[in-house]
């Protein structure tokens, strides 16, 4: 007797599920605007992190030159 073949089906990620719901609820233009806004938020966070790091380097440099 042979075992039945196992079929693996990928479980969609949470992001995939949200995108599917988003595509049902929002028009194409709204989806694009929302994604652009999120991209801007991520970029702002990256720049803020870079600013904090640069400020730390400047302050350390200033302290070591006193």
N, C-alpha and C positions, 0 to 999 in steps of 0.2 A: 504494500500500500504506500503510495506516495503522498507526501504532504502537499496541500494546495499551495501554489506560488503566492508569495507575499508581495503585495503591491504597496509601494511607499508613495504616499501623496504628501507633498510639501504643505505644511501648515503656514498660511500667510502670516507675515509679521504684523505687529500692531500698526506699523506705518502703512503697510499695504492695505490693511482694513480701513484705516482712516482715509486714505486716498480714494478707495472705492466709494465710501460714503460721501466724501467730498464731491466726487464726480457726479453722483446722483443728485446732490442738493444744490450745487453751484454751477453757474454757467462757466464756460471756458474762460471768459475775461476775468471773472471773479477768482477763479482758481489761479490764474496767472498773477493777478494782483496780490493774492494772499501769499503765494510762494515768493514773489519778489519782496514782499514786506518781511517775511521770515528770513530770507537771505540777508536783508539789510540789518535785521536784529542781530544775526550771527556775526556779521561783519563789524557792527558797532561793538559787540562784546570782545571781538578779537582786538580791535583797535584800543579799547579800554585796557585790556590786559597788557598790550604792548606799551601803553603809556605808563602804567604802574611799574613795569619792569624797567623802562628807560629812566623813570624818576628814581628808582632804587639804585641804579647804576650811577647816576649823576650824584646822588647823595653820598654813596660810598666813595666815589672818586674825590668829592669835596672833603670828606673827613680824612682820607688818607694823605691829602696834600696840605693839611694844616700843621 
